[in-house]
Amino acid sequence: MASFQIHEDQENRNRDYVSGKRCTQKRAALSSSLANIPDRITIKSQKQPLGINNVNVLKKSDVDKLFKKNDENVFKQAACKQPVPIVPVAQFQAFKVYEDSQDELVKKGIEILEKKHVEEVFKNAYKGNEDRLMTKQEALELAGALEVEKPQVIDSFIDSPMSVEKLTDENSELHQLCKSSRDLFFQLDEYRDEIFKYLCEQEKEHRPKANYMRKQPDISHSMRTILVDWLVEVAEEYKLYTETLYLAVNYIDRFLSFMSVVRAKLQLVGTAAMFIAAKYEEIYPPDVGEFVYITDDTYSKKQVIRMEMLILKVLDFDISVPTAYTFITAMSIANKLSDKVTFLAQYLSELALLEAEPTLEIMPSMMAAAAIAVARHTVGEEAWSSDLEENTGYSLESLKRAGEFLVGMHKKAPGLTQQAIQDKYKVGKYLHVSTIAARDEPIKFD
């Protein structure tokens, strides 16, 4: 097995930076240069680079004469000629360009519109009696009017083709179907077929070996099942995407297809795989310390990072793979399936992750299509249609093996020892689909 050595930053070992000797020298040089700057710089009738011309300095004798004359007008005129302290040019930056950004321009426009609105409210409130003081009750009413009647200027002020306001509407069908903006590209009708074709090609290149467990001397299928169930709990604890879970399981199976692992290190493999998947898929992935914490400090940060390096090297850094969750999302959007069918199909597909056989033998796209067929049959709809067959490329007959396997997993799910997936889909976010019982009437795949 290849060994890895982590090279530390040599600069962190430099004692000069640690001891602060160089900082002391810099401070001494900076203080000596400041000592040479005079307390006050006065300019006498000569043109200066900062744009101050012919500034006369008022002497102490002149001030005494002004006080003796007791001429207030003369004193005011002379007082305007106070010496202007000049900051040395060396303290300014050589070049600094101030430029209003788009956000600042928007704020300025909003402030102008709000100011006009406030003036109109004052005029309507007092009808020309601006000199009268407001009472406490009037002030509260005016504040409430300004808050309630505040004009909505953002929509009218910004009109950009890149606006995503419509895409994030919680009441829209698209938002209910696509729980993440990364799934929105499936809405593109022009490229949908090409995208689906590309995903089907990629899934063939990133498949783990279906029978790799036979070559593992110290781990078994039951250990893998416990590991996957634990990863589901980890994903729910840190509110990770479901796609992150699928990617982590894919990395684990592909890694175990090439490397033999002892049972004491199996959890370390799962932790590092989830860490990699989170950094790839999540916007704000958990820190490595969080993954050390969830293992109850069984492993150190150094062990997790070294295992991460080993997994990435074995996978050849090829971690962008389509999963069954990806295909369920694509098929649901393309065929405008209901939320209930989509969530139930995701639930059935996630249950399949617990079993390595025959899950690893079935293509992710076929597993996704079978999950949709079983879900539609469970809620009382027609299991398959001509549109689904045309869009997915699978006939109902070709889904027989995967469909029967999912039906069996659905029936025995309430009695399984591992209940993390059932608890995940029991909440209202997923419409309580894990509480839906399997139908007694079988699906006619033939």
C-alpha positions in Angstrom: 0.0 0.0 0.0 1.3 3.4 -0.9 2.4 5.6 1.9 1.7 9.2 2.2 3.7 12.0 3.9 2.1 15.3 4.8 4.6 18.1 4.2 4.2 20.9 6.7 4.6 24.6 5.7 8.3 25.4 6.3 7.4 29.1 6.9 5.5 28.0 10.1 8.7 26.6 11.5 10.7 29.8 11.0 11.6 31.0 14.5 12.0 34.5 13.4 8.3 34.8 12.7 7.3 32.9 15.8 9.6 34.8 18.2 8.5 38.2 16.8 12.1 39.5 16.2 11.2 40.8 12.8 8.1 42.5 14.0 10.2 44.3 16.6 12.6 45.5 14.0 9.8 46.8 11.8 8.2 48.6 14.6 11.5 50.4 15.4 11.9 51.4 11.8 8.4 52.7 11.7 8.7 54.8 14.9 12.0 56.3 13.8 10.4 57.5 10.5 7.5 59.0 12.4 9.9 60.9 14.7 11.2 62.9 11.7 7.7 64.2 10.8 7.2 67.8 12.4 4.2 68.4 14.6 2.8 71.1 12.3 3.5 71.9 8.8 2.6 75.5 7.7 2.6 76.7 4.2 3.4 80.3 3.3 2.1 81.6 0.0 3.2 78.9 -2.3 1.3 76.4 -4.4 1.0 73.0 -2.8 0.5 69.6 -4.3 -2.7 69.0 -2.3 -4.5 72.0 -3.9 -4.1 74.5 -1.0 -2.9 77.9 -2.4 -1.7 81.0 -0.6 -2.7 80.0 3.0 -1.6 82.7 5.5 -0.6 81.7 9.0 -2.2 83.7 11.8 0.5 84.6 14.3 0.1 85.1 18.1 0.8 88.8 17.8 -2.0 89.2 15.3 -4.5 87.5 17.6 -3.6 89.9 20.4 -4.2 92.9 18.2 -7.5 91.6 17.2 -8.6 91.1 20.8 -7.5 94.6 21.7 -9.5 96.1 18.9 -12.6 94.1 20.0 -13.9 94.2 16.5 -16.1 91.2 16.1 -16.4 91.3 12.4 -12.6 91.6 11.9 -12.0 88.8 14.3 -14.4 86.5 12.4 -12.7 87.3 9.1 -9.3 86.7 10.5 -10.4 83.6 12.4 -11.1 82.0 9.1 -7.4 82.1 8.3 -6.4 79.5 10.8 -3.5 77.3 9.8 -4.5 74.1 8.0 -2.6 71.1 9.2 -1.3 69.2 6.2 -1.0 65.4 6.3 2.2 64.1 4.7 1.7 62.6 1.3 3.5 59.4 2.3 0.5 58.5 4.5 -1.9 58.3 1.6 -2.2 55.4 -0.7 -0.5 55.8 -4.1 -3.6 54.9 -6.0 -7.1 54.2 -4.8 -10.2 54.2 -7.1 -13.6 54.5 -5.5 -16.3 53.2 -7.7 -19.9 52.7 -7.0 -21.0 49.1 -7.2 -24.4 48.0 -8.5 -25.6 47.4 -4.9 -24.6 50.9 -3.9 -26.4 52.5 -6.8 -29.5 50.5 -5.9 -29.3 51.7 -2.3 -29.0 55.3 -3.4 -32.0 55.0 -5.7 -34.0 53.4 -2.9 -33.0 56.1 -0.4 -34.1 58.8 -2.9 -37.5 57.2 -3.4 -37.9 56.6 0.4 -37.0 60.2 1.1 -39.7 61.5 -1.3 -42.2 59.1 0.3 -41.4 60.4 3.8 -41.9 64.0 2.6 -45.3 63.2 1.1 -46.4 61.5 4.4 -45.4 64.6 6.4 -47.3 66.9 4.1 -50.4 64.7 4.2 -50.1 64.4 8.0 -49.8 68.1 8.8 -51.2 69.8 5.7 -48.8 72.7 5.9 -48.5 73.0 9.7 -44.9 71.8 9.7 -43.9 74.2 12.6 -46.2 72.4 15.1 -44.4 69.8 17.3 -45.6 66.2 17.1 -47.2 64.5 20.0 -46.1 61.0 21.1 -49.2 59.4 19.7 -48.7 61.2 16.4 -45.1 60.2 16.2 -46.1 56.5 16.7 -48.8 56.7 14.1 -46.4 58.3 11.6 -43.8 55.7 12.3 -46.4 53.0 11.7 -47.5 54.6 8.5 -43.9 54.8 7.2 -43.4 51.1 8.0 -46.7 49.9 6.5 -46.8 52.2 3.5 -43.1 51.8 2.6 -43.0 51.6 -1.2 -41.8 48.4 -2.8 -39.1 49.9 -5.0 -36.8 46.9 -5.4 -38.9 45.1 -8.0 -39.4 48.3 -10.1 -35.9 49.5 -9.7 -34.2 46.3 -10.6 -35.3 44.6 -13.8 -32.6 42.0 -14.6 -32.9 38.9 -16.7 -30.7 37.1 -14.1 -33.3 37.5 -11.4 -34.2 34.3 -9.5 -37.2 35.7 -7.6 -39.6 33.5 -9.7 -37.5 30.4 -9.2 -37.6 30.7 -5.4 -41.4 31.2 -5.0 -42.4 28.7 -2.4 -45.9 28.4 -3.9 -44.7 27.5 -7.3 -44.8 23.9 -8.6 -41.2 24.1 -9.6 -40.1 24.9 -6.0 -42.1 22.1 -4.6 -40.6 19.6 -7.1 -37.0 20.9 -7.1 -35.8 21.3 -3.5 -32.5 22.7 -4.7 -31.5 25.1 -7.5 -28.9 22.6 -8.7 -31.8 20.6 -10.2 -33.2 23.4 -12.2 -31.2 22.5 -15.4 -33.6 19.5 -15.8 -36.2 22.1 -16.7 -34.5 23.0 -20.0 -36.5 21.2 -22.6 -34.0 21.9 -25.4 -31.2 20.0 -23.6 -33.1 17.5 -21.5 -32.6 14.6 -23.8 -28.9 15.3 -24.2 -28.4 15.7 -20.4 -30.2 12.4 -19.7 -28.2 10.6 -22.4 -24.9 11.9 -20.9 -25.9 10.8 -17.4 -26.7 7.3 -18.7 -23.2 7.1 -20.3 -21.5 8.4 -17.1 -23.2 5.9 -14.8 -21.6 3.0 -16.7 -18.1 4.4 -16.1 -18.5 4.8 -12.4 -19.9 1.5 -11.3 -18.4 -0.5 -8.3 -17.9 -4.2 -8.6 -21.1 -6.0 -7.7 -19.3 -8.9 -5.9 -16.5 -7.1 -4.1 -17.6 -8.3 -0.7 -16.4 -11.8 -1.5 -12.9 -10.5 -1.6 -13.2 -8.7 1.8 -11.7 -10.9 4.5 -12.9 -8.9 7.5 -16.1 -7.1 6.7 -19.6 -8.4 5.6 -22.8 -7.1 4.1 -24.4 -6.6 7.5 -21.5 -4.3 8.5 -22.0 -2.3 5.3 -25.8 -2.0 6.1 -25.0 -0.6 9.6 -22.6 1.9 8.1 -25.1 3.2 5.5 -27.8 3.5 8.2 -25.3 5.5 10.3 -24.5 7.8 7.4 -28.2 8.6 7.0 -28.2 9.8 10.6 -25.1 11.9 10.0 -26.6 13.5 6.9 -29.8 14.4 8.8 -27.8 15.7 11.8 -25.9 18.2 9.7 -28.8 18.8 7.3 -26.9 17.6 4.2 -28.4 17.1 0.8 -29.7 13.6 0.0 -27.4 13.6 -3.0 -24.4 13.9 -0.6 -25.5 10.6 1.0 -25.8 8.8 -2.3 -22.3 10.1 -3.4 -20.8 8.9 -0.1 -22.2 5.4 -0.6 -20.9 5.3 -4.1 -17.4 6.3 -3.0 -17.5 3.6 -0.3 -18.5 0.9 -2.7 -16.0 1.9 -5.4 -13.2 2.1 -2.8 -14.0 -1.3 -1.3 -14.0 -2.7 -4.8 -10.2 -2.1 -5.0 -9.0 -2.1 -1.4 -9.5 -4.6 1.5 -10.4 -3.0 4.8 -10.4 -4.3 8.3 -13.6 -3.8 10.3 -11.9 -1.4 12.7 -11.3 1.0 9.8 -14.7 0.7 8.0 -16.2 3.6 9.9 -13.2 5.7 9.0 -13.7 4.9 5.3 -17.4 5.9 5.6 -16.5 9.1 7.5 -13.9 10.2 4.9 -16.2 9.3 2.0 -19.0 11.5 3.6 -16.4 14.3 4.1 -15.4 14.2 0.4 -19.1 14.1 -0.8 -19.9 17.1 1.5 -17.1 19.1 0.1 -18.1 18.3 -3.4 -21.9 18.8 -3.1 -22.6 21.1 -0.2 -22.2 24.9 -0.2 -21.1 25.0 3.4 -19.7 21.5 4.2 -19.0 20.6 7.8 -15.5 21.0 9.1 -13.3 17.9 9.5 -13.6 18.4 13.3 -17.3 17.8 13.0 -16.7 14.4 11.4 -14.2 13.5 14.1 -16.8 14.4 16.7 -19.6 12.2 15.2 -17.2 9.2 15.5 -17.0 9.9 19.2 -13.3 10.8 18.7 -12.6 7.2 17.6 -10.4 8.7 14.9 -8.2 11.8 14.8 -8.3 14.6 12.2 -5.0 13.4 10.8 -6.5 9.9 10.2 -9.6 11.3 8.5 -7.4 13.5 6.2 -5.1 10.7 5.4 -8.0 8.4 4.6 -9.5 11.1 2.4 -6.2 11.3 0.5 -6.2 7.5 0.0 -9.8 7.4 -1.2 -9.3 10.2 -3.7 -6.2 8.5 -5.0 -7.9 5.2 -5.4 -10.9 6.9 -7.2 -8.5 8.8 -9.3 -10.3 12.0 -8.1 -13.2 11.0 -10.3 -16.0 11.9 -7.9 -18.7 13.5 -10.2 -21.1 10.6 -10.7 -24.8 10.3 -11.4 -26.8 8.5 -8.7 -30.3 7.0 -8.5 -31.4 10.2 -6.7 -30.2 12.2 -9.7 -32.2 10.1 -12.1 -35.4 10.2 -9.9 -35.2 14.0 -9.9 -34.7 14.2 -13.7 -37.5 11.8 -14.4 -39.9 13.5 -12.0 -39.3 16.9 -13.5 -39.5 15.7 -17.1 -42.8 13.8 -16.6 -44.3 16.3 -14.1 -44.8 13.7 -11.4 -46.6 14.6 -8.1 -44.6 15.4 -4.9 -46.0 12.3 -3.3 -44.8 10.0 -6.0 -41.4 11.7 -6.1 -40.8 11.4 -2.4 -42.0 7.8 -2.2 -39.7 6.9 -5.1 -36.8 8.6 -3.2 -37.7 6.6 -0.1 -37.7 3.3 -1.9 -34.4 4.1 -3.6 -32.8 5.0 -0.3 -34.0 1.8 1.2 -32.2 0.0 -1.6 -28.9 1.5 -0.4 -29.0 -0.8 2.6 -28.6 -3.9 0.5 -25.5 -4.3 -1.7 -27.0 -7.2 -3.6 -28.7 -6.8 -6.0 -28.4 -3.0 -5.8 -24.9 -2.9 -7.1 -25.9 -5.1 -10.0 -28.6 -2.7 -11.2 -27.9 0.5 -13.0 -28.9 3.7 -11.0 -31.1 4.9 -13.9 -33.0 1.5 -13.9 -33.3 1.6 -10.1 -34.8 5.1 -10.3 -37.3 4.1 -13.0 -38.3 1.0 -11.0 -38.7 3.2 -7.8 -41.0 5.5 -9.8 -43.1 2.6 -11.1 -43.5 1.1 -7.6 -44.3 4.5 -6.1 -47.0 5.2 -8.7 -48.5 1.7 -8.2 -48.5 2.2 -4.4 -50.5 5.5 -4.5 -53.0 4.0 -6.9 -51.8 5.3 -10.2 -50.9 3.5 -13.3 -47.4 2.0 -12.7 -46.0 2.9 -16.1 -47.0 4.9 -19.1 -45.9 5.4 -22.7 -44.5 8.9 -21.9 -42.3 7.4 -19.1 -41.1 4.7 -21.4 -40.2 7.2 -24.1 -38.5 9.6 -21.7 -36.6 7.0 -19.7 -35.8 4.4 -22.3 -37.1 1.5 -20.1 -40.1 -0.6 -20.6 -42.1 -2.0 -17.6 -41.0 -5.5 -18.4 -37.3 -4.5 -18.2 -37.9 -3.2 -14.7 -39.1 -6.5 -13.3 -36.1 -7.5 -11.3 -35.5 -4.0 -9.7 -39.2 -3.5 -9.1 -39.7 -6.8 -7.3 -36.7 -6.1 -5.1 -38.0 -2.6 -4.2 -41.5 -4.1 -3.4 -39.8 -6.6 -1.1 -37.8 -3.8 0.6 -40.9 -1.7 1.0 -42.8 -4.5 2.8 -40.1 -5.4 5.2 -39.0 -1.8 6.0 -41.1 -1.5 9.2 -39.4 -4.5 10.7 -35.8 -3.7 9.9 -33.3 -3.0 12.6 -32.1 0.0 10.8 -34.8 2.7 11.0 -32.9 5.9 10.1 -34.4 6.1 6.6 -37.9 5.4 7.8 -37.6 8.2 10.4 -36.2 10.6 7.8 -39.2 10.2 5.5 -41.8 10.1 8.3 -41.8 13.9 8.7 -44.1 16.4 6.9 -41.3 17.7 4.7 -41.5 14.4 2.8 -45.3 14.1 3.2 -45.0 11.2 5.6 -44.4 8.7 2.7 -42.6 6.2 4.9 -45.9 5.5 6.7 -47.6 4.5 3.4 -48.0 0.7 3.4 -47.2 -1.4 0.3 -50.1 -2.6 -1.7 -51.1 -6.2 -1.7 -51.9 -6.2 -5.4 -48.7 -7.0 -7.3 -47.4 -5.0 -10.2 -47.9 -6.8 -13.6 -44.4 -6.4 -15.1 -45.1 -8.8 -17.9 
